[in-house]
Amino acid sequence: MRAPLLSIEVDRIDAGSARLRLAGELDFDTAPDLVEAAAALRRDGHQELWLDFADVTLCDSSGLSALVVVHRAGTGAVHLLGLNPRVQRLLDRTGLAEVLAVAPRAAPGDAHDVAGSRAVAADAREVG
């Protein structure tokens, strides 16, 4: 069995926000998985999304397009965490860094967030 190209782990931070931890390749084949995961969270009332890119190994133009779709489809902010230099350059060159909230810190409720004291309920989901 082949490992999934992208896994998405969902942490519901509170009633209005959630974190999606991405691992693997965000590209033509997997971008729809991100869009669907974000849409499902928003249908459940999680409008503010924190996308953790710390374990993303590749992001192409389809991945960037998915970020735009996720951003436009909701009413809450989309925050990007853990960007590697390559993805950061892509966002800078395309102007998306100005549209999306590139967060310099951890998401609320994260163990690494000194201000976060809310409990995080984990709901792991693998997409592939």
Secondary structure, 3 states (H helix, E strand, C coil): CCCCCEEEEEEECCCCEEEEEEEEEECCCCHHHHHHHHHHHHHCCCCEEEEEEEEEEEECHHHHHHHHHHHHHCCCCEEEECCCHHHHHHHHHHCHHHHCEECCCCCCCCCCCCCCCCCCEEEEECCC
